[in-house]
Amino acid sequence: MRSFIGPITAFVFAGVVVFAPPAASGQSAATRKDSLFTAEDGLDIVSYTALDLTSDGRWLAALSASRRDGLGVDYRRDGDPTYVRPALSRAWVIDTKSAAARAIFPDKRNVRGARWSPDGARLALLVLEPKSGNFQPVIWERESGRLTTIATPVGKYVAENSELRWTKDGKRLVYALHSLAWRKAVQDSFAVMTAGPVFVQSSENPFLTWDALRRTGNVRTIVAYDFATAKTIELLPETMAASWDVSEDGTTLTYSEDITKKTDYDVIFGSETKLMARAAECQAATASCAQPHVLLPTLKSTTITWSEDGAHYAYSKEGRVYIASVTDTTSRQVAGPPADTKRDAATDTSRETRERRERERFRVVRYSPANDALLVANSQGYWLLDLPGGAKQLIVESSDSASSALPRVAVAAWSNDGKKVYFTVASRTKWERGVVRYDRATNSKQTLINDGRLYSNIRLSKDGRVATLTVAEGNRPPTLYVTDADFTSLRSLVDANPQLGTKRFGPTGLVSYLDADGHSKYAVVYYPVGYERGKTYPTIFIVYEDYFDDTFDPVANVLTANGYVVVKPSVDFDIGYPGEAWIKGVTAAANKLIDMGVADSARLGVHGTSYGGYATNLLVTQTNRFKAAINISGKVDVISFYTDSPRLGVRNVHAAEKSQDRLGATLWQQPQKYVQQSAIMFADRIQTPLMLITGAQDSNVPAENTREMYYALRRLGKEVVWVNYMNGGHGGGNATAEDVLDMQRRMLAWYDAKLKRPPSKVASSAQ
């Protein structure tokens, strides 16, 4: 059973375990009745993000921010590499021993990245200076609290996408710069592309124009600031460096140089890079020093991981794993089928042969901090591969298949001495999650923690004594915790949202059901506040693809506060027929909730956002069971969507053909599929009252696409409302707090009008 910090009530009906969260202590029922969760409350939920932990585990750098802090985005600037979205937060240093927190700045700042110096005495941050709009390196001294801003060279500023690194001796700080000339050129191009007066595009250009503009963000100079001399040293002149790192000893800079020849239609934001290395002290030296050398001529279809010292790396390609160092001229294969093996897929397609081939193929996951092993994975699970010999053993079984009985497993941390590997583990059939540790010395696994909470973002200090992590109760926001290496003293570091102690939440449950094809699926159910067994409720289905965990969802909690059951069902997909997934899965989940005596069959609603909005619109062309539906930023016409949204490059082409929509063909190869999976083509079948919500500045699913459904239903005499937020982006009302609240109220009023008689009062602290 799920473990909660506070008291919890659990009950079972219709074979389903339902968890009721603890009520606020010291409050009467009358008081709690007025403490319903509102849309305004959702804006004030605070989230903490851990940034870096000192080597001894004593000091944790973290940011805290609410939804309000990220509002004010200018979605008209989407696609501009120089635009920095608002992301105000409070920067903290938390003592993991006492949980005392110190604010680094007196107010909220836009902070991007933070790194402790190796001795833990200084914290480096990249902080946006509001007046100039530039990020600046800032050093915070832990003992004194003194802040020092590092000046950048004339004509340069810290790149919007810069990484941040210390050398092992703490004498230098490494980061990336853009030039002011670069920024002006990019902004001038963006202005022409969005405001003209004339914008010309041609097939003679190897790149789509927006794709080319996006790639310019990688044109950077890598520099090191030397604290002793207060000088900025150029490590890499302006180069199209997609990523980079510096070795711990500061002697070698490695980077992936973009060598893409043209827009790649096979990969979203696809690029080809080569792996390069050069000495980090080349500013004055010999010709040989000045010449970088190639480590790998291409990283296409390659997964790479680095050792802690930045001098060794491993990579996997086509099921084979290789190791090398920055001084090697060749790499050595350590796992996977022999390089000269020819795949005999055409001659032997038996299940046994396919499974054998999959077992032979490995991908690299992580390099041991001690440089003595690799963690690799195949279809059976995670393997420990000893170096240099290459002997390997399966240490944790897992599977990528959703139908597998094995739990979901993810690598969480590896101790600095290389002796212990930590994994997060989660059941596929119940809310049971935890942390498992593999001990190389004893060749054994130990379950450190196992309960109903969600565990993520585990950081292990270099001395191996302290771990910080994020923990979330069911249907509660996650927060920061600290524990010892054995996870025996788990305790909260912050009380992120004390205001929720006065709010009432309904219970949650995990429901299993069979879809129309007989496949076992799961749905997450959020029950209304004050839920009574045996009473049926208006029920709203929030649709997308797969759901399993009862994570905190402000929208769902606003609905349950107003008397609705909220269900998040999972669905299966067949290549070429996405629309069938929701009619087979969502209606089956509805049948289950009706059979359980929870959902009122005459009062069902459905909505989704983005792909979920698309799903909603397709669903109501195939069934009349839902009495209200809302499509939020979802396409309705796959044909017009197919090559639209140019600011995302080939994303919408790829989504239709290969990824999210899974049509499995181009428009010209199988046009009938694009027609079949476009709700606009079957608008005449819609009987469900439909609300359409869009953001006029949406660069993902243009509002003009969803608009087609509004005018079609008007022409057909159907009931439809279109709400277009003129400053909103993907997701509709998200530019300002007023838009967020307006959207929530409109959605609730729409459901109330269609699913309740009479309509209920909108839960709002403003009323």
N, C-alpha and C positions, 0 to 999 in steps of 0.2 A: 504493500500500500504506500501511496505517496507520503513522504515525510514533509511536514510543514514546521516552520519555526513556532507558530502560534497554534492554539487548539483548532482542531478541524473535525468536521462532521462528515461521515461518508455513509451513503445508503445505496442499496441495490434495488433496481426494479427492471423488469424485462431483460434480465441478464446483463445490465449495464451498471458499472460502478460510477456513481456521481459524487464529486467532491465539492463540499461546501467550504468556502474560505472562512477563516476566523472573523467573527464580528468585532467591531471596535469595542475595546473594554471600557467599562464605566459609562456606557450610554444606554439610555432607555430606548425601547422600541419606537416610541413616539419621536424621539430625537433622530433616530436612524432613518425613519421614514422620509425625513426632509433632506437626507444626505445622499441623494442620488448622484451618480456620476453624470457630468454634463459635457457638452462639447467644449465649453470654456476650460473645464478641468483637463481635457486632453491637450490643450495648448500649453499647459503648465507642468506636464510630466517632465521630470528631469532625468536625463541619462548621463551616466559617467562613462568615460572612455579612458582606459589605462594606456599611457604612452610609453613609459620606460621605467624599469626597476633597477636600482643600484645593485652592484655585484654582490653586496652583502645582504640584499633583500630588505634593508631598513627603510628606504625611501622610495615611494612610488609617485611618479609624475602622472597627473591625470587632468582631464578636462571634464567640466559639467556644463550641460546646455539643455534648454527646453525647446519645444517645437517653435515657440515664439522667436527664439534667437536665430532661427534660420529663415524667417520670413523676409520679404522684401526683395526676392530674386527678380532681376530684370530678365525675363525669359526671351526678350528680343535679342539678347546678347548670346544666346545659345550658339555654339559653334565658333565663338571668338576665343582663341587661345589666351588672350590677354585678360579676359574677364575673370574676376574672382568673386564668386558668389558670397553673399553675407553668411557668416557662420560664427556669430559671437559666442563666446564661452568663457567660463571662469577657469583659470589655470591654477591647479593646486599641487602642493607637495604634501603627501600624506605619510606620516610616521606609521609604519605597519605594526610597530610594537604597541604604541599607545592609541592609535587611530586619530591622533591630533592632526588637523589639517592647517596648512598655511597657504594663504592666497599669494600668488606670485605678483599679481597686479592688483591695484585697487578697484579696477572695474573690468568689464567684459572686453575681451579682445578677440580678434580673428587670429588664431594660433594654428599653424600647420607644422606638425612634427615637433618632437622634443627628444633630446638624447642626453643622458648623463655622461659626464666625463668618466674615464675608467676608475678614478679614485672616489667618485661620488660626491665631490666637493662642489662641482659646477653643473648647471643644467643649461644646455643650449636649446634655444627655441627659434623658430621662424615666425615672426610676428608682423602682421600687416599694419603699416603706418597709414592712418586714414587720409592724411592730407595729400601725400604723394601717391597713395594707392599701391605702394611697393612693399613687399615682404623684406624684413630686415633681420639679420642674425642678432639675437639678444642673449647675453650670458647672465644667468642668475646665480649668485653665490649663496650657497646654502647656509653658511655660518652667519653672514652679515645681512643677507637679503638684498644686497646691492645689485642693481641692474646696470649692465653696460651694453650699449649698442655698438656693433661692429660696423664701421663705415665700409661701403663698397667702392670699388674703383670708379673714377669719373666716367660717365657714359654707360655704366652698368648697374644692374639691380638684381636681387635674388630672383631666380626664375620661379614662376608661379607653380611649377611642378617639380621643384627642387627636392632632392633627398638631403639628408644631414648625417654626417659621420665624424667621429673623433678618431684620431690615430691612437694606437695603444698606449703611447707614452703621455697622452693628454696635451701634447704641445701644439697640435694643429687641429683645426676644425675644417672639414671639407664640405663644400656645397656647390650648387650650379648657379650660373648667372645668365641672364639675357642682356642684350644691349638695348639702349634706348632707340637706336636706329632700327633694330629688329622690331621693337614694339610699334614704332610709327608705321613701318611698312605693312605689318599685319593689320593694324587698325585701319589704314588707308584701304587695304584690300577688302576688309570686312565692310567698310562703308560703301564701297562700290557694289559689292555683292548684295547688299540689303537696301540701299537707297539710290543706287545708280549715279547719274541719270541713265546710263546704259551699262548693262552687264551682259557680256558675250561669253558663251561657252562653246567649245568645239571638240569634236571627237579626235582631232589631231593632237590634243593634249593627252599625255599618257595617264594623267590622273583626273578623276572628277574634281571639280574646282574646290568643293567643300572638303574633300578628302585631302587635297594638297594643302589647304589652309590648316587643317588639323595637324598634319605631319610637321608643320613648321614649329610647333611647340617643342619638338625635340632638338632644335638647333640651339645648342647651349655650350657654354664654356665652363669647364670644371676647374675650381680653384681651391686653394687651401689658405686659411688665415693662420699665420704663425704668431703665437701669442708673445713670444720673446722679442720679436722684432717689430710687431704690429704691422706686418706687411702681408699683402695678399699675393700669393704665388700661383701663377698659372700652371695647372697640371695638364690640361688638355685644351688646346685652342678650339675656337668655335667649330663644332662638329655636330652632325645629326646623331646624337647619342640618346637612344631610346631608354637606356638604363645604365647605371655605372656603380662601381663600388671601389673601395680602396682597401688594400691589405692592412691587417692589424699593425704591422710594423711601419706602415706608411711608405713603403718602397715601390709598390706596384699599383697602378690604376688599371682596372679592367672595365670594359664597357662594351655594350652591344651597339654597333654602328648600323644605322638604317641604310639598307641597300636596295630597297623596294624599287622595282622598275616601273610599275604601273598599278593602278587600282586593282585590288584582288577581290573578285566576286565570290570566291570560295570561303572566305573568312571575314566576319564582321570586323571592321577596322584592321583588316589583314595587313601585315607587313613582313618583310624579310630582313633579318639582321645578321651580321657576322660578329663573332665574339673576338674582341681585340684586347691586347695588353700592352702597356708601355711603362717604362720607369717613371716614377712620380717626381723625379728631380731632373727634368729635362729643360728647364728654362734657360740654361746657359751652356749646356754641355755639348758633347760630341755629336757627330752625325748619327752614329749608331744608337746613341741614347734617344735622339729625336725621332727615330723611326719606330712606330708601334709595330707589333707583329701579330699575325693572325693565329688565334687559338682554334677557332672553328670557322670554316668559310661560310657556313650558313647555319642558322638556328631554326629554320623552318621545320615544323613538325617535331621539334626537339624540346624536351623538358630538362632543365638544368638546375642543379642545387650546388651551393658552395659550402666549403668548410668554414668554421668560425674564423680561422686565420686569414681567409681570403686568398690563400695561395694554392688550394686544391679544389677541384670540382669534379662532379659526376654528372653525366647526362644520359638520357635514354632516348632512343629513336628506333622506330619500327620494332619494338619489343625487345631491344637489346640495351644493356646498360654498360657504360664505359666510364673509366676514371682517368684523370690526368692532372697535371699541375701547371702553373703558369710558365714554368721553365721547360716543360716537355715539348717535344716536337711532334710526338704521336700520342694517341690515347690507347688504353688497353681495355678490352672487353672483359667484363666480370660476371655477366648474367645474360640470359636469353639464348635463343637458338644460335648455332654457329653462323658466322657471317656468310659462309658460302652455301647455307641451306636454301634450297629452292622450295617455295611453297607449292604444294601439289593440290591446291583447292579444286582445280578443274577435274582431277582424276579421282579424288577421294573426298566426298562431301558428307561422309557418315557423321553421326553425332559424336561418336567416340573420337574420331579424328579431329573434329572441330574443338572439342573440349581439351584434347591433348595439346593442340596448337596454342590455345589460350593459356594453358598452364605453363607453357614454355616461354611465353612473352611476359616481360617484366617492365615496370616503369620505376624510375628512381623517385624516392620520396624525401629523404633527408640524409645529410652527411653528419656523422658523429662529431660532436664538439672535440672529441679526443683524436680525431683523424684516424681511428682504427676500425671503422665499420661504416656500412651504409644501411639505411632502411629502404627496402624495395618492396614492391607490391605486384601481385598478379591476381588472377581470378579466384585464388584460394584465400588470399589475405595478405598479411604483412610478414615479411621475411627479414631476418637479420643476416647481413652478409659481411663476414669478417674480411678485413684488409690487412695485409696485401693478398692473402691466399685466395680469397673468393669463396670459401666454404659458407654455406647458408643454411638456415633452418627457419621453418615456419613458427612464428611466435604468437601471432594472434590471427585466428580465422575471421574472415569477413567476406562480404559479397556486395557488389554494386547493384545487384538485382533487388528490386523492391519486393519480389515474391519470395525472397530467401528467408529461411527461418533464422539465419544468423543475425545478430544485432548489427546496427550501424556503428561503425568504428572510425575514429579519426585520430591522427597523431596529434598530441597536445604539447609535449615537451620532451627534451632529452637532457639529462643531467650533464653538467660541464665535464665531468670525469668520464663520460661515455658509458657509465655502468647501468643506468636506469632509464627506461623509456616509458613515458606516460601516454595513455590513450583515453579519450572520452568514449563511452559506450552507451548505446541507447537501444532498448528493445524495439522491435517492429510491430509488436502486438499489444503492448500496454505501456503506460506511462511509468517506465522504470529506466532511470538513467544513472550514470555514475562515472567513476574514474578508475582505471585499471593501470597497474604498474608492472612492467616486466623487468626482472632483475637478471642481468647477464651473468653475474657471478654464480647464482644458484639455478639459472635456467628455469625460472618459475614466474608465474603471474600471481599478482595479489590484487584483490578488489579492495580499493581504498575507501570508496564511498559508493552507496547504491540506494537511491530513493527516487522520489518523483520529481525532484527539481531538475532544472536545466543547467548544465555546466558548460562554460565556454571560455575562450581567451585566457587559457592558463599560461602564466609566466613563471618560470622557475629561476630563482637567483643563481648566479654563477657559483656560489659556494654550496648550492644544493640544499640549503636549509629552509628557505622560505618560498612559498608559491602564492601568487595573487591570481585571482580569477573572477569571472562574472558568474553570478548565481541568480536564477529567477525561480520564484514560486510559480505555480500554475496561475495564469491570468493575472500576473503582477509584473511590473517593470523590473528588468534585471538591475542588479546593483553589485558593487565591488566587495569582494571578500578576500581574506588572507588566511593562510593555514601553514602548518609545518609541512615538511616533505612527505610525511606519512598520512597527511590529511586527517589527523586526529584532533585538531584544534581549530576547526573552521569557524570563523567569526566575521561579522560584517564590519567593514571599514567606514561606511557612510550610511546615513539615513537619508536616502535620496529624495523620498517623497512622503514625508510624515503626514501630509494633508490627506493621503488616501486612508489613513486610520479612521477618519470620520465618514468615509464613503461606504455605501453598501454595494456588494457585488453578488450576483447570482452564482450558483455552483456551475461546474463544468463537467463534461463527461466525454468519453471516447466510445463511439458506437461503431460496431462492425456490421457490414451488410454485403450482399451479393449484388453486383451490377447486372445488367440485362444479359451479359455473356456468361454469368456465373462466376466471375472473378471476385475474390474477396477484397473488399475495400474498407476504408475507415473514414469516419466523419468526426470532426470535433464539434461538440455541442456546447453553446453558452446558454445557460438557462436564465430566465428572468429573475430579477430581484423579487424575493417573496414567493418563489416557485412552489406550487402545490401539486403533489402527486395526484394523478387521476383527473386533472383539469387540462383541457386542450387550450393551446395558445396560438395566436397568429405567429407564423414562423417565416423567417427570412433566410434564404440561402445566399451565402457569399461565395461566388464561384471563381475558380482559377484553374489550377491543375491538381497538385497533391497537397493535402493538409494532414498533419498528424499531431503536432504539439499544441497545447493550449497556451500559446504565447499571448502576451498582453495586446489587446486590440482596442484602441479608444472608440472606433466606430461601432464595433460589436457591443461594447459596454454602454454606449449611449442608447443603443437599441434595447438591450436587456433592461436598462433602467426605466424604459418606457413600456415594459410589459411584453416584449417580443422574445421568442426563442430564436437564437441565431445558430445556423448550421453551416459548417465549412466542409463540404464533401470532397472526396478524392475521385478522380476519373482516370480511365485508361485511354490511350491513344493508338490508333492504327494509322500508318503512313498513308496519306492521301485523303483521309476522312476525319478531320478534326471535329466537325460538327456532331458526329455520332457519339463522341466521347461524353458530351454533357447530357444528351437525351438518354443515354444508357446509364450514366452514373448518378446524375443529380436526381432524376425521377425515382431511381431505386432508393436513394437515400431518403427522399420524401416519403416513399412507401414505408420505410422502416420507422421513421418518426411518427407516422400516422398509426402504424400497428402498435407502437409503444404507448399510444394514448397521449402523446406529447403535442404533436402538431395537429392543428385544425385543417382538414383537407380543403375547406372552403376559403381559407385565409392564408394562402401561401404567396410569398413575394420572393424576388430574386434580384441580385445586382452583382456587379463586378467592375473592376477597374483595369484599364488597359486590355490585356488579353482576356481578363475576366469580363470586361465590358463587351468585347467581341463575342465571348461565349454566351453572355446573357442575350444578346440580340439574336444569335443563331438559335438559341434554345426556344425563344418564344415564337420562332417561325415553325417549330415542330410540335408544340404542345400548347394547350390553352389552360393548363392546370394552375398557372400562376396568375394572380389577380392584380399584380403590380410588378413592374420591372424598372430597373434603372441601369442604363449603360453609361459608365463614366470613362471617357476618353478611349473608347473602344472602336475599332474600325467596323464598318458595315459593308464595305465594298473592297474585296481583296484585289480586284483588278486595278482600281484607281490607286489603291494603297501600294501596289506592287513596286513601282519605281518612284514613289513619292518620298517625302521626308529627306531631301537632299543633304541637310546638315548632319545626318547620321550616316552619310556615305552609302554603302550598299546594304545597310541593315535591313531595310524593308524588303529588298529583293531576296536576301538570304533567309529572312524569317519565313517568307512564303514558300520558298523552294525546299529549304533543308532543315531549318531549326524549329522555331516555335510553332508555325502552322503545319509543318510536316506534310506539305502537299506532294513532295517528292518529284517535282518536275517544274520546268519553266512554264510560263503562260502559253507559249507557242507550241510546246510539246503536248500539253494536256489542258487546253482551255476549258474543257467541261468541268474540271475540278475547281477552277477558279470561280466559275459560275455557281457550282453547287455549294461552295463554301462561303458565298457572299450573301449575307442576310438581305441586302437590298433587293436581290432578285426574287425574294419570296415575301416581300413586305405585305402583299395582299393576303397572306395567311395569318398575319398577326392579329390576334384578338385581345391581347393583354395591353392595358394602358401602359404606355412607355414614357419614361423621362430620360432625356438625353442631356448629359452634362459634359461640357468641353472647356478647354482653355484656349482662347484665341491665339495664344503664342506657343502652342504645343508644336514642338519640332519633331516629335516622335510619331504620334498619330494626329495628323492635321485635323483641326476642327472642321475643315471643309469636307472631309470624308464622312464624319458622323452627320454632318448637315444634310447629306443626301437622304438619310432616313427620315429626317423631319419633314422635308418637302414631299417625299414619297407618301408618307402616312397622311399628310394633309390632303394630298391629291386623292387618296383612297378613302378619305372620310374617317380615318381612325383617330383614336384619342392619343395625343402625343404632346409633350412639352419639351422645349429645347432651352436649356440654361447655358449661356456662353459667357464665361468670365473673361473679360476683354484683356486683362493683364495676366491671366493664368497660364500655366504651362501644362505639362502632362499630369493629369489628375484633376484638372478643372479648377476649383476654387482653392488655390494654394499660394497666391501672391501676397496676400495680407491676412491679418487676423480676421478682419471683417468678412473677407471672402470665405475663409475656412468655416466660420460660424454660419454664414448665410447658406452655404452648401449643406452643412449638417442639418440645419433647420428645414430646408426645402425637402431634403430626403425624408426626414422624419414626418413632415406634414404630408408628403405624398403617400407614404405607407399608411399613416393614420387615416387618411381619406379613403383609401381603398380597402384596408384590412380591418379597420375598427369602426364601430358605430356606437356612439358618436366619436369623432376624432378626439384623441387625448391631447392634453396640454403638453407642449414641447418642454422637455427638461432643460432648463436654462437658469443659470445663476442670475441672469439679468432680469428674470421675471419673478 
